[in-house]
Amino acid sequence: MYQSLLKPFFDFLGALFLLLVASPIIVLVAIILVFSNGGSPFFLQKRPGKNERIFTIIKFKTMNNKKGRNGSLLPDSERLTAIGKFIRSSSLDELPQILNVLIGDMSFVGPRPLLPEYLPLYNEVQKLRHNVKPGITGWAQVNGRNAIGWQQKFEYDVWYVEHQSFWLDVKILFRTVEKVFKKDGIAQEGQATAEPFKK
């Protein structure tokens, strides 16, 4: 009952409330990024959600679009601006995903939505992460975030799917707030963000 009825209800009410409360911050960050990036402040990308259904995730854009001589985008570390680094480290880049929660593509708590090209790489156990809606935060995020390896992340994701409950979600949300203030696990060692999943 919690997963099918109560959690979607709590997600909708929470998203509606947070969108109203955080709207001044969202507008301010958007304006800053327009000038910082010289373009759109938003990052839109296709991601697989529950049952691998593809949706468009929205985040604040923390990197510019600078390219090298060959026309390809520069590495993340060279495109991550100073303002973008602050927005990412403070997790403000996640704020627009409240819209994803409001329309039902995401939940506040669940496995993070990854890239569609990773779908063929998952084994049968790892695929279980798509049995629930993806989340803005999750069990893997409060247990290492980007500082842990892919296999550990997937183990945490599957564990969450198998143990999902109201009190576990509450615990994750409180621990997320703590992680945001401590700025833990923002990037993997030696990486600006996280290395791609290669199976």
Secondary structure, DSSP 4 states (H G I P E B T S, - for coil): -IIIIIHHHHHHHHHHHHHHHHHHHHHHHHHHHHHHHTS-SEEEEEEE-GGG-EEEEEEE--B---B-TTSSBPPHHHHB-HHHHHHHHTTGGGTTHHHHHHTTS-EEESPPP--GGGGGG--TTGGGGGGS--EEE-TTGGGTGGGS-HHHHHHHHHHHHHH--HHHHHHHHHHHHHHHHHTTT-S-TTSSS-PPP--
